[in-house]
Amino acid sequence: MSVTFLGNGPAITIQDLGRPNQIAAGLSRGGAMDQLALLEAAALLQSPSVLPALEIAGFGGAFKIETQTRIALTGSPMAASLEGLPLAWNHTHMIPAGATLQLGACRSGSYGYLTFAGGIKSPPHLGSQSAHLMAGIGAALAPGERIEINQDPDPDAAQMALATEPRFDGGILHVVAGPQTDLFDEATQTAFFSAEFTKSNRANRQGVGLDHPSLKFGTDLAAGLASDFIMQGDIQQTGDGVPYVLMAECQTMGGYPRIGTVVPQDLPKLAQAQPGTRFIFKLVSRAQAEALAKTEAEQLKALRAKVTTVVRNPADMSDLLSYQLISGVTAGHDPEG
């Protein structure tokens, strides 16, 4: 049961929720840049847990799927089609054996996700199937390659849809103070948390730069600052005085001063934003940050409650005879009960 890459952009990798307990060993969590998209796919596919997916950065691809399976399309919307017929985003779809799925470039956002109902077969490394390119774990998938997928556990399941909340248009990034916040004087902090930034072209799986047309933010107390543990979400003030938010494949040690840390729930918003998108940092208390935080189980439960069954118009079903339209048929004269 395989999927063949007929043609694709340069940045497709297998991603799950990453490796959250390896920072002391020098390995950042990694995993999907938009982890909410993986939770959405699990809810759509009615999976009890998050499945590894293909993370597709910027440009899409063409995929020949050799076995019948359901898929979920989540994250940044892309122009999707199956054998030339359009497919809806944030939906599940049944893919017949041997069919070709075509995904175009991101229409909004930066990362789209293709999730197979049975998951992807690939050897785990330190408990995760995620590629971590900066650490040399896994690699981007190239045209002509094949991956193996597991059998769909419920191929007769109804098509599902999910209305998602907008996260591609920038907005507020909630920040909690850290051990180095007070290295920045009160005036600098006030200016920083009042300023409007735009997402820079300097963005990848390691981190995202944010630009301001005139202001620079630094501290004289950073001179001689010792390298310290850093983590995803930390806002480093680099030597040129602009903020750089660390993302999935960041290093685990760094010496730039950190003015705070973006809460995990806001990182998909930053990851998905296209260059030029506007953001404001908002400082919140630790209690407020904890109130914003939701476990993966809590998020998945909430998403499952929002999933709806798609009611299809038979006129739009070109393969009508392949559907099981009637169940529980009797001879018409069977005794009741």
C-alpha positions as MATLAB code, in Angstrom:
seq = 'MSVTFLGNGPAITIQDLGRPNQIAAGLSRGGAMDQLALLEAAALLQSPSVLPALEIAGFGGAFKIETQTRIALTGSPMAASLEGLPLAWNHTHMIPAGATLQLGACRSGSYGYLTFAGGIKSPPHLGSQSAHLMAGIGAALAPGERIEINQDPDPDAAQMALATEPRFDGGILHVVAGPQTDLFDEATQTAFFSAEFTKSNRANRQGVGLDHPSLKFGTDLAAGLASDFIMQGDIQQTGDGVPYVLMAECQTMGGYPRIGTVVPQDLPKLAQAQPGTRFIFKLVSRAQAEALAKTEAEQLKALRAKVTTVVRNPADMSDLLSYQLISGVTAGHDPEG';
ca = [
       0.000    0.000    0.000;
       2.065    2.873   -1.292;
       1.925    6.488   -2.395;
       4.164    7.629   -5.240;
       5.341   11.233   -5.549;
       4.813   12.149   -9.198;
       6.009   15.708   -8.762;
       6.283   18.081   -5.831;
       8.000   21.090   -4.327;
      11.261   20.874   -2.364;
       9.851   20.905    1.169;
       7.572   17.926    1.860;
       8.360   15.959    4.995;
       6.666   13.424    7.263;
       5.623   15.130   10.496;
       3.782   14.207   13.677;
       3.776   15.988   17.052;
       7.541   15.610   17.394;
       9.819   14.639   20.287;
       8.854   16.724   23.337;
      11.251   15.211   25.884;
      14.632   15.406   24.180;
      15.721   19.014   24.805;
      18.171   17.983   27.538;
      19.830   15.740   24.960;
      20.224   18.678   22.582;
      17.264   17.939   20.325;
      14.354   20.364   20.004;
      10.820   19.010   19.739;
      10.426   19.377   15.976;
       7.208   18.008   14.542;
       4.616   19.812   12.470;
       4.905   23.580   12.220;
       1.116   23.777   12.538;
       0.312   21.082   15.069;
      -3.316   22.198   15.175;
      -3.643   20.950   11.578;
      -2.706   17.428   12.716;
      -5.299   17.561   15.491;
      -7.895   18.716   12.966;
      -7.035   15.796   10.694;
      -7.372   13.320   13.578;
     -10.806   14.757   14.421;
     -11.931   14.578   10.783;
     -10.735   10.987   10.377;
     -12.188   10.007   13.768;
      -8.783    8.735   14.816;
      -8.207    8.151   18.539;
      -4.774    9.763   18.252;
      -2.826   12.098   15.993;
      -1.541   10.493   12.801;
       1.727   11.320   10.995;
       1.076   13.456    7.925;
       2.817   14.928    4.922;
       3.704   18.537    5.711;
       3.706   20.459    2.435;
       5.450   23.832    2.609;
       4.435   26.446    0.060;
       4.090   24.311   -3.055;
       1.935   21.232   -3.538;
       2.489   18.125   -5.589;
       0.946   15.190   -7.405;
       0.544   11.873   -5.589;
      -0.529    8.522   -7.015;
      -2.273    6.593   -4.250;
      -2.116    2.870   -4.956;
      -4.689    1.693   -2.420;
      -8.163    2.885   -1.496;
      -8.042    5.092    1.570;
      -9.596    8.121    3.166;
      -7.518   11.273    3.511;
      -7.892   14.558    5.374;
      -6.756   17.897    3.974;
      -5.951   20.475    6.661;
      -3.731   23.479    7.345;
      -3.138   26.076    4.643;
      -5.808   25.731    1.922;
      -4.485   24.519   -1.430;
      -6.204   23.941   -4.748;
      -6.938   20.216   -4.482;
      -8.267   17.847   -7.126;
      -8.720   14.115   -7.618;
      -8.411   12.955  -11.221;
      -9.244   16.540  -12.215;
     -12.307   16.915   -9.960;
     -12.046   19.574   -7.207;
     -11.842   18.588   -3.553;
     -12.885   20.683   -0.564;
     -10.360   21.672    2.100;
     -10.846   20.763    5.785;
     -12.743   17.677    4.625;
     -12.116   13.963    4.409;
     -12.172   12.309    0.977;
     -12.196    8.713   -0.217;
      -9.397    8.086   -2.705;
      -9.935    5.096   -5.025;
      -7.002    2.753   -5.605;
      -4.706    4.041   -8.354;
      -6.087    7.591   -8.373;
      -3.927   10.715   -8.594;
      -4.305   13.516   -6.061;
      -3.119   16.957   -7.150;
      -2.369   19.753   -4.676;
      -1.509   23.284   -5.802;
       0.420   26.018   -4.007;
      -0.800   27.448   -0.703;
      -3.613   29.937   -1.287;
      -3.228   31.428    2.170;
      -0.869   30.333    4.873;
       2.369   28.436    4.424;
       1.884   24.761    5.361;
      -0.719   22.302    4.102;
      -1.155   18.793    5.493;
      -2.148   15.528    3.812;
      -3.104   12.842    6.326;
      -3.942    9.225    5.463;
      -6.586    7.454    7.565;
      -4.309    4.536    8.427;
      -1.199    6.623    8.954;
       2.189    6.463    7.275;
       4.578    3.526    7.651;
       8.015    4.847    8.490;
      10.507    3.809   11.177;
      10.218    5.933   14.339;
      13.316    7.603   15.746;
      13.270    8.488   19.446;
       9.545    7.859   19.535;
       8.550    9.994   16.556;
       8.227    9.653   12.783;
       8.924   13.355   12.264;
      11.746   14.481   10.038;
      14.009   16.927   11.895;
      16.131   18.286    9.090;
      18.452   20.399   11.253;
      19.307   17.335   13.333;
      19.774   15.089   10.317;
      16.738   12.937   11.117;
      14.783   12.021    7.989;
      14.780   14.073    4.804;
      12.563   16.029    2.453;
      10.730   13.761    0.012;
      11.602   14.099   -3.677;
       9.693   13.355   -6.903;
       9.796    9.657   -7.714;
       9.931    8.544   -4.092;
       7.363    6.245   -2.537;
       6.039    5.986    0.983;
       4.031    3.166    2.506;
       0.707    3.741    4.249;
      -1.351    1.531    6.546;
      -4.788    0.185    5.693;
      -7.719    2.513    6.313;
      -9.360    1.257    9.549;
     -12.856    2.420    8.524;
     -13.132    2.789    4.728;
     -16.954    2.982    4.883;
     -16.962    6.011    7.171;
     -18.995    8.994    5.997;
     -17.288   12.047    4.564;
     -16.634   14.623    7.286;
     -16.039   18.376    7.359;
     -14.700   20.806    9.931;
     -15.286   24.550   10.172;
     -11.941   25.938   11.346;
     -11.128   29.210   13.045;
      -9.083   31.702   10.978;
      -5.347   31.572   11.650;
      -3.758   32.891    8.457;
      -4.226   36.631    8.928;
      -1.865   37.521   11.762;
      -3.134   39.311   14.869;
      -2.129   38.971   18.499;
       0.667   36.721   19.759;
       0.318   36.188   23.498;
       3.633   36.263   25.331;
       4.586   35.158   28.830;
       7.574   36.758   30.546;
      10.704   34.686   31.082;
      13.899   34.836   33.116;
      15.473   37.438   30.798;
      12.495   39.764   30.278;
      13.740   42.198   32.920;
      17.045   42.605   31.097;
      15.035   44.975   28.898;
      14.227   48.299   30.558;
      10.646   49.453   31.064;
      10.692   51.819   28.086;
      11.915   49.093   25.739;
       9.304   46.651   26.986;
       6.527   49.224   26.613;
       7.620   50.033   23.060;
       7.973   46.376   22.127;
       4.532   45.354   23.361;
       2.944   48.358   21.643;
       4.611   47.958   18.261;
       3.151   46.327   15.147;
       5.484   43.926   13.364;
       5.353   42.202    9.987;
       6.476   38.672    9.305;
       9.811   38.685    7.500;
      11.028   36.591    4.597;
      13.534   35.214    7.135;
      11.347   32.296    8.152;
      11.802   28.542    8.176;
      11.356   25.559   10.491;
      14.023   26.985   12.828;
      12.470   30.370   13.425;
      10.543   33.370   12.152;
      11.855   36.925   11.943;
       9.556   39.893   12.539;
      10.307   43.343   11.150;
       9.494   46.870   12.275;
       9.978   49.851    9.913;
      11.960   51.944   12.392;
      12.255   50.595   15.941;
      15.008   48.313   17.197;
      14.840   46.509   20.529;
      17.944   45.623   22.473;
      19.488   45.719   25.937;
      22.875   46.798   27.224;
      22.644   44.087   29.864;
      23.066   41.347   27.257;
      26.823   41.864   26.990;
      28.586   38.717   28.135;
      25.296   36.860   28.550;
      26.010   33.147   28.911;
      24.392   30.658   26.549;
      21.294   29.094   28.058;
      18.550   26.603   27.217;
      16.158   27.920   24.593;
      12.904   26.462   23.331;
      10.158   26.805   20.752;
       8.267   30.057   21.185;
      11.163   32.010   22.731;
      11.562   35.533   21.303;
      15.236   36.235   20.800;
      16.406   39.785   20.210;
      19.191   39.313   17.689;
      22.161   41.609   17.204;
      20.269   43.861   14.786;
      17.564   44.523   17.384;
      14.694   42.682   15.728;
      12.736   39.810   17.256;
      13.144   36.251   16.057;
      10.633   33.669   17.332;
      12.069   30.164   17.648;
      10.068   27.420   15.956;
       9.942   23.615   15.702;
      13.567   22.887   14.722;
      15.291   25.580   16.785;
      18.581   24.978   18.543;
      18.438   24.071   22.214;
      21.137   26.517   23.393;
      21.476   30.210   22.605;
      23.032   33.427   23.850;
      20.740   36.136   22.474;
      18.531   37.773   25.123;
      14.891   36.654   25.164;
      12.182   39.189   25.903;
       9.547   36.486   26.440;
       7.959   33.330   25.026;
       4.976   33.044   22.678;
       2.377   30.654   24.117;
       2.134   27.342   22.183;
      -1.472   27.945   21.074;
      -0.363   30.977   19.009;
       2.558   29.336   17.209;
       0.429   27.842   14.379;
      -0.779   31.370   13.616;
       2.807   32.583   13.280;
       3.961   29.504   11.339;
       1.140   29.807    8.808;
       1.388   33.556    8.188;
       2.802   34.637    4.855;
       5.529   37.316    4.666;
       4.154   40.775    5.335;
       1.437   39.562    7.724;
       1.042   41.864   10.724;
       1.416   40.838   14.365;
       1.334   42.461   17.799;
       2.926   40.874   20.873;
       0.739   41.009   23.990;
       2.271   40.320   27.391;
       0.073   38.143   29.630;
       0.514   36.795   33.137;
       1.512   33.216   33.756;
      -2.019   32.520   35.025;
      -3.481   33.932   31.810;
      -1.059   31.860   29.730;
      -2.044   28.713   31.602;
      -5.721   29.527   31.004;
      -5.011   29.728   27.258;
      -3.175   26.395   27.296;
      -5.049   23.254   26.312;
      -3.694   19.731   26.259;
      -3.657   17.825   22.992;
      -6.448   15.607   24.345;
      -8.567   18.649   25.218;
      -8.012   20.200   21.804;
      -8.872   16.952   20.025;
     -12.074   16.548   22.047;
     -13.170   20.095   21.202;
     -12.422   19.595   17.501;
     -14.332   16.300   17.364;
     -17.396   18.135   18.676;
     -17.221   20.523   15.708;
     -16.905   17.877   12.970;
     -20.006   17.417   10.813;
     -21.105   14.774    8.325;
     -21.142   15.935    4.697;
     -24.476   15.494    2.945;
     -23.698   15.070   -0.732;
     -25.888   15.855   -3.704;
     -26.163   12.692   -5.867;
     -25.972   14.922   -8.949;
     -22.415   15.806   -7.943;
     -21.320   12.182   -7.451;
     -19.732   11.046  -10.685;
     -19.067    7.587   -9.207;
     -22.557    7.110   -7.735;
     -22.625    3.332   -8.229;
     -19.555    2.896   -6.016;
     -21.447    4.115   -2.952;
     -23.392    1.904   -0.570;
     -26.640    3.893   -0.692;
     -28.918    1.367    1.029;
     -28.186   -0.751    4.071;
     -30.307   -3.161    6.074;
     -32.252   -4.380    2.999;
     -34.761   -7.215    3.585;
     -36.913   -9.343    1.302;
     -39.932   -7.249    2.260;
     -41.880  -10.057    3.921;
     -39.554  -10.863    6.827;
     -41.255  -11.061   10.221;
     -40.964   -7.996   12.420;
     -38.130   -7.993   14.923;
];
